Amino acid sequence: MRIVFVSQPRDPIAAGPRQRGSVAIVLAGLAHALAPRHEVTVIAPRAPDQAEREITEEGLRIRRLSAGSRNLHRALDLLSGLLPGAEPHLLAPSYHAGYQRAVLRALAEDPPDLVHVMVLGPLVERLARALPAVPRVLHLHDDFLLHFDRARARRRLAAASAVVVPSPWLARAFAAAFPEAATKIRALPNGVDLDLFRPDPKPAPRGGERLLFVGRLSPEKGVHVAVEAFARLAPHRPGLRLELVGEPGLLPYAYLARAPRSEALAAALAFYGRDPLTRFWRELVARGSGYREAVLAPLPPEIRARIGLSGSLAHDRLPELYRSADLLLAPSVCQESFCLPVAEALASGLPVVASRCGGPTDLLGARDGSEEAEVGLVVPKGDAVALANAIETLLADPERRRRMGEAGRRRAEAELAWPLVAARLERIYAELRSG
């Protein structure tokens, strides 16, 4: 089968293993897993240091196109948050319209058997008009379409031959909101490289207790909840440390303002500021660093000194951090569609404490007929006391953590290996080709 993956315009794709961003990691994982059995091409935006075309050792073709000014479209996205009720520019047909036109031209030159589009809904509508005979898979990684113009969302879902989402929770949410499209919505978990993310076969003894957070340092990720829980425990646990891995960055306010409101989300939105100009300044100029400082500034110096800030790390540097930690914290206050760090922690044999927020709950939940129900703990969103209690419970029970880690690795091997995920995707492709 001749398959073309289309990356979203903000995600350049490297030929090697190093990708930036969870959507790029997933695209590359699927494309590399399918390349030995199919003719696979990836169309992606071109970064300044990248060649226009590359072919990897396994035969994966990468074609790179100009995506225009990322900063311009990011600014338009941020500006949309200043207008009450405005939709994010990300959802508009004009979002990176030049990149969409270039992709359409490339596909028209040599139409494939199937096109798999990451996130970019407007492109799927254009493909339905330009190449109606070619099946179109729209791969969504979030729940944004559930909270904005329903008519537009219906058009995008109707234009797709199949809609892939990364968790059963998100599949159920889309099917409930758009019952007319329910039969084309499929849950497909994001995969994990089980050779890269694996438990340490001979863990070295170490002093102290290490908590780990991996992800964007942004209010909806609940970093403030993790820091508050850490601050509650640190005074009576002198060896406790918290490592925050990720760069500061705020989602455009318009993305979150339409989401179902909860106390936890309202507390997170407060970090954006009360008026549009403050929000614009914090999103575009401070770019999230103000949030990080607001979270850390109230801490006593002796507590603050025990929180590490690693910044953004290459994906292949994360395994050593998972293996050296005692617990991964995933305290999101929004509805996460999947949460790749939770999956990577399971593969690494690292127990997880996560908030009850969609995808992570699916990853950590019990499986029917399985005795391996416990691979982590789930706590209410935004509840720093509950998070601290769960952390303390697991830190006090190394044997329970060991059992959780082993069960998490088995779950990753059974459900999250890239060959398994790619095989499930191939079955979706086969249904589209046959029907």
C-alpha positions in Angstrom: 0.0 0.0 0.0 1.2 3.5 -0.8 0.6 5.6 2.3 1.3 9.3 2.9 1.5 10.8 6.4 1.0 14.5 6.6 2.6 16.3 9.6 0.9 19.3 11.1 2.7 22.5 10.0 4.4 23.2 13.3 6.0 19.7 13.5 9.2 19.2 11.3 10.1 15.5 11.1 13.7 14.3 11.4 14.9 11.2 9.6 16.5 9.8 12.7 15.0 9.0 16.1 15.1 12.5 17.6 11.7 14.2 17.3 10.3 17.2 19.2 6.7 17.1 20.4 4.4 14.2 21.1 2.5 14.4 17.8 5.8 14.2 15.8 6.9 11.3 17.9 3.7 9.4 17.2 3.8 10.2 13.4 7.5 9.0 13.2 6.8 5.9 15.2 3.9 4.8 13.0 5.7 5.7 9.8 8.9 3.8 10.7 6.8 0.7 11.9 4.9 0.6 8.6 7.8 1.4 6.2 9.2 -2.2 6.0 5.8 -3.5 4.7 4.5 -0.5 2.7 5.6 2.4 0.6 5.4 5.2 3.2 6.1 8.9 2.6 6.0 11.6 5.2 5.1 15.1 4.1 6.3 17.6 6.7 7.2 21.3 7.1 10.9 22.0 6.4 13.1 23.3 9.2 16.0 25.6 8.2 18.7 22.9 8.5 16.7 20.1 6.8 17.0 18.7 3.2 13.9 18.8 1.0 13.9 15.1 0.5 15.4 12.2 2.5 15.1 8.4 2.5 15.8 6.5 5.7 17.6 3.1 5.9 14.2 1.2 6.0 13.0 3.1 3.0 10.8 5.7 4.6 10.6 8.7 2.3 10.4 12.2 3.8 9.4 15.2 1.7 9.6 18.6 3.2 7.6 21.7 2.2 7.6 25.3 3.2 5.1 26.0 6.0 5.4 29.8 6.0 5.8 31.8 9.2 5.2 29.7 12.3 5.5 32.9 14.4 2.8 34.6 12.4 0.3 31.8 12.9 1.2 31.4 16.5 0.6 35.2 17.0 -2.8 34.9 15.2 -3.7 32.0 17.5 -2.8 34.0 20.6 -4.7 37.0 19.3 -7.8 34.9 19.0 -7.7 34.5 22.8 -8.2 38.2 23.2 -11.7 38.2 21.7 -14.5 36.9 23.8 -16.0 33.8 22.2 -13.4 33.7 19.4 -12.2 30.3 18.1 -8.5 29.5 17.9 -6.8 30.3 14.6 -5.6 26.7 14.7 -9.2 25.5 13.7 -9.7 28.1 10.9 -9.4 27.1 7.2 -6.7 29.8 6.8 -4.4 28.1 9.4 -1.1 27.6 7.4 -3.2 27.7 4.2 0.0 27.9 2.1 1.3 24.7 3.6 -2.1 23.0 2.9 -2.0 24.1 -0.7 1.6 22.8 -1.1 0.5 19.4 0.4 -2.4 19.2 -2.0 -0.1 19.9 -5.0 2.3 17.2 -3.9 -0.5 14.7 -3.5 -2.1 15.6 -6.8 1.2 14.9 -8.6 1.2 11.3 -7.5 -2.0 10.3 -5.6 -1.3 7.6 -2.9 -3.6 4.8 -1.9 -4.3 6.5 1.5 -3.5 9.8 3.3 -3.1 9.9 7.1 -3.3 13.5 8.3 -2.1 14.5 11.8 -4.5 17.0 13.4 -4.9 19.4 10.4 -8.7 19.2 9.9 -9.0 21.9 7.2 -6.7 19.8 5.0 -9.0 16.8 5.2 -11.9 18.9 4.0 -9.7 20.1 1.0 -8.6 16.5 0.3 -12.2 15.3 0.2 -12.8 17.8 -2.6 -9.6 17.4 -4.5 -9.0 13.6 -4.2 -12.3 12.1 -3.3 -11.3 8.6 -4.3 -8.3 8.5 -1.8 -9.3 7.4 1.7 -8.5 10.0 4.4 -7.6 9.3 8.0 -7.8 12.2 10.4 -5.7 11.6 13.5 -6.8 13.8 16.4 -4.6 14.2 19.5 -6.9 16.4 21.6 -10.5 17.2 22.3 -10.6 20.8 20.8 -13.3 20.0 18.2 -15.6 19.1 21.0 -15.6 22.6 22.4 -16.0 24.8 19.4 -18.2 25.3 16.3 -20.1 22.0 16.0 -21.1 22.6 12.4 -17.4 23.0 11.4 -16.5 19.9 13.4 -19.2 17.9 11.7 -17.9 18.9 8.3 -14.4 17.8 9.2 -15.5 14.5 10.6 -17.7 13.9 7.6 -14.8 14.6 5.2 -12.6 11.9 6.9 -12.9 8.3 6.0 -11.8 7.3 9.5 -11.0 9.3 12.6 -8.3 8.0 14.9 -7.9 9.2 18.5 -5.4 8.0 21.1 -7.7 6.8 23.9 -11.0 5.0 24.5 -12.1 8.0 26.6 -11.7 10.4 23.7 -13.3 7.9 21.3 -16.4 7.7 23.6 -16.5 11.5 23.9 -16.5 12.1 20.1 -19.0 9.3 19.5 -21.4 10.9 22.1 -21.0 14.4 20.7 -21.2 13.3 17.0 -23.3 10.1 16.9 -23.6 10.3 13.1 -19.8 9.8 12.9 -19.5 7.1 15.6 -18.8 4.3 13.3 -15.7 5.9 11.9 -14.1 6.8 15.2 -11.3 4.4 16.3 -9.2 4.4 19.5 -5.5 3.7 18.7 -3.0 4.2 21.6 0.2 6.1 21.0 3.1 3.6 20.9 6.3 3.6 22.8 9.8 2.4 21.8 10.2 -0.5 24.3 13.9 -0.8 23.5 14.5 2.8 24.3 12.2 3.0 27.3 12.8 0.0 29.5 13.5 -0.7 33.2 17.1 -0.7 34.5 18.1 -4.3 34.6 20.4 -3.6 37.6 19.2 -0.6 39.4 21.9 1.0 41.4 21.2 1.9 45.0 20.8 5.6 45.5 19.9 8.0 48.3 16.9 10.1 48.4 13.5 9.9 46.8 13.0 11.3 43.3 9.7 12.6 41.8 9.6 13.3 38.0 7.4 15.5 35.9 7.8 15.4 32.1 5.9 17.8 29.8 5.2 21.4 29.0 5.4 23.7 32.1 2.0 25.1 31.6 -1.0 25.6 33.9 -3.3 22.9 32.3 -0.5 20.3 33.0 -0.9 21.0 36.7 2.7 21.8 37.4 1.5 24.1 40.3 -0.4 21.1 41.8 2.8 19.0 41.7 4.9 21.7 43.3 2.3 22.3 46.0 2.2 18.6 46.8 6.0 18.5 46.8 6.1 21.5 49.2 3.8 19.6 51.6 6.0 16.6 51.7 9.5 18.1 51.5 9.8 19.4 55.1 9.5 15.9 56.7 11.2 14.0 53.8 14.7 15.6 53.6 15.8 13.3 50.7 12.8 14.2 48.5 13.5 15.9 45.1 11.3 17.0 42.2 12.6 17.2 38.7 10.6 19.3 36.2 11.5 18.3 32.6 10.1 20.5 29.9 10.1 24.1 28.6 7.7 26.8 29.8 4.9 27.5 27.4 1.2 28.5 27.6 -1.5 27.1 25.3 -3.5 29.9 23.8 -6.1 31.0 26.3 -8.9 30.4 23.7 -8.1 26.6 23.7 -8.9 26.2 27.4 -11.5 28.9 27.9 -14.1 26.8 26.1 -13.3 23.5 27.9 -15.8 22.3 30.5 -15.1 24.4 33.5 -14.0 22.9 36.8 -12.4 24.3 40.0 -9.1 22.8 38.9 -9.2 24.4 35.4 -10.4 27.7 36.8 -7.4 27.8 39.1 -5.1 27.1 36.2 -6.7 29.8 34.0 -6.0 32.3 36.7 -2.3 32.1 35.8 -3.1 33.7 32.4 -4.4 36.9 34.0 -7.8 38.5 34.4 -7.8 40.8 31.3 -7.0 40.2 27.6 -3.8 42.4 27.5 -2.3 40.6 30.5 -3.1 37.2 28.9 -1.5 38.4 25.6 1.6 39.6 27.3 2.0 36.3 29.3 1.4 34.1 26.3 3.3 35.9 23.6 6.1 37.7 25.5 6.7 35.8 28.7 5.9 32.5 26.9 5.1 30.7 30.1 8.2 31.7 32.1 6.0 33.9 34.3 3.9 30.8 35.2 7.0 28.9 36.2 8.2 31.7 38.4 4.8 32.3 39.9 4.7 28.6 40.9 8.2 28.5 42.4 8.5 32.0 43.9 6.4 31.4 47.1 8.6 28.4 48.1 11.2 28.8 50.9 14.7 28.8 49.5 15.5 25.4 51.1 12.5 23.8 49.4 13.1 25.6 46.1 16.7 24.3 45.9 15.4 20.7 45.8 13.4 21.3 42.6 15.4 20.7 39.4 14.6 22.4 36.1 16.0 20.4 33.2 14.4 22.4 30.4 13.4 20.7 27.1 15.5 17.6 26.5 15.9 15.4 23.4 13.5 12.5 23.5 16.3 9.9 23.7 17.6 11.6 26.9 14.4 10.9 28.8 14.9 7.1 29.5 17.7 7.6 32.0 15.4 10.1 33.9 12.6 7.6 34.1 15.0 4.9 35.3 16.4 7.1 38.0 13.1 8.3 39.4 10.8 6.7 42.0 7.5 8.1 40.7 6.2 10.0 37.7 3.7 12.7 38.4 1.0 13.5 35.8 -1.2 16.0 37.6 -3.1 17.6 34.6 -6.1 19.7 35.3 -7.5 19.4 31.8 -8.8 16.4 29.9 -5.7 14.7 28.5 -6.3 12.7 25.4 -3.4 10.2 26.1 -0.3 11.6 28.0 2.8 10.1 26.4 5.0 10.5 29.5 2.6 8.1 31.4 3.0 5.5 28.6 6.8 6.0 28.6 6.9 5.6 32.4 4.9 2.3 32.2 7.4 1.0 29.7 10.3 2.1 31.9 8.9 0.2 34.9 8.1 3.5 36.7 4.9 3.8 38.8 2.7 6.8 38.1 0.5 9.1 40.1 -1.9 10.8 37.7 -5.0 12.9 37.9 -8.4 11.5 36.8 -8.4 13.2 33.4 -9.3 11.0 30.5 -6.5 9.3 28.7 -4.2 8.7 31.7 -7.1 7.1 33.5 -7.5 4.7 30.6 -3.7 3.9 30.7 -3.7 3.2 34.4 -7.1 1.6 34.8 -7.8 -2.1 35.5 -8.2 -4.5 32.5 -11.1 -6.9 32.4 -10.2 -10.3 33.7 -6.7 -9.1 34.7 -5.0 -9.4 38.0 -2.5 -6.7 37.0 -4.9 -3.9 37.9 -2.4 -1.7 39.7 0.2 0.1 37.6 -0.3 3.5 39.3 -2.7 5.6 41.3 -5.3 8.1 40.2 -6.3 11.2 42.2 -8.8 14.0 41.7 -7.8 16.9 39.4 -6.3 19.9 41.1 -6.1 18.2 44.5 -2.6 18.8 45.9 -3.5 17.1 49.2 -4.7 14.0 47.5 -1.6 14.0 45.3 0.7 14.4 48.3 -1.0 11.6 50.1 -0.7 9.2 47.1 3.0 10.1 46.7 3.6 9.4 50.4 1.7 6.2 50.3 3.8 4.8 47.5 7.2 6.2 48.8 6.5 4.3 52.0 6.0 1.0 50.2 8.9 0.1 47.9 7.6 -3.4 47.3 4.3 -2.0 46.1 6.2 0.3 43.7 8.2 -2.6 42.5 5.1 -4.6 41.7 3.5 -1.6 40.0 6.6 -1.1 37.9 6.7 -4.7 36.7 2.9 -4.7 35.9 3.4 -1.4 34.0 6.1 -2.9 31.8 4.0 -5.9 31.1 1.1 -3.6 30.1 3.3 -1.6 27.8 4.6 -4.8 26.1 1.0 -6.1 25.6 -0.6 -2.8 24.4 1.9 -0.1 23.5 4.7 -1.6 21.4 5.0 0.2 18.0 4.6 -3.1 16.0 1.3 -3.8 17.8 0.0 -0.3 17.3 1.0 -0.3 13.7 -0.7 -3.6 13.1 -4.0 -2.2 14.5 -3.6 0.8 12.3 -3.1 -1.5 9.3 -6.4 -3.2 10.0 -8.1 0.2 9.9 -6.4 0.9 6.6 -7.5 -2.5 5.2 -11.1 -1.8 6.2 -11.0 1.6 4.3 -9.4 0.1 1.3 -11.9 -2.8 1.1 -15.0 -0.8 1.8 
